[in-house]
Amino acid sequence: MCATRFALLLRSESRRYDVVARLNEARFGLLLPRVGSAGAAAAAKRMFSIWRLTTLPTGETGLKIPAFFATEGYDDASPPPSGGDLLKRGVEAVERAREQAAQPV
């Protein structure tokens, strides 16, 4: 249920041509074509803010699930990396964020 809810958040906050991908049981990636680093950071901050306010129903109480958001991009002057390479770099950025305990929900 948590993964489904998170995927719905990503999709609802994305444009039609953005790509939401489930990388494994607990990780998602979001490719934002034609978005610079400032736009990606703003999108991550917006999604973080929404997720932070999200409570998942569990019986009579609610449950807050931690999430980490990080962004990764590339220089427009160089040839763009593949989507797979960008997702790999994004996963590495999230791992760095987790290690630094940056922005846990």
C-alpha positions, 0 to 999 in steps of 0.5 A: 500500500505504501509503494502504491501511494508513493507511486500515485504521489509521483505520478500526480505531481508529474507531467504527462511525459515524465517517467515514473519507474519503480526500481525495486521494492522500496525505490522509485525514480522519476525522469524529468525531461527538459528540467534543469537542476533548479526545476528538479530540486523544486519538484523534489522539494514539492514532493517531499512536502506533500509526502511529509504530510501524508499519513497511511491508514493502519487500523485506527491510527496512521503511519508516517513512512520516511522518504529521501529525495535527491536529484541528479542531472547532466550538463546540457553541453555534453551528450545526455546520458541514457535514462538508465544511467540517470536513474543509477546516478539518482539512486547513488544521490539518494544513498548519499542523502541517506548517509547524510540523513538529509531530509528524512520525513 
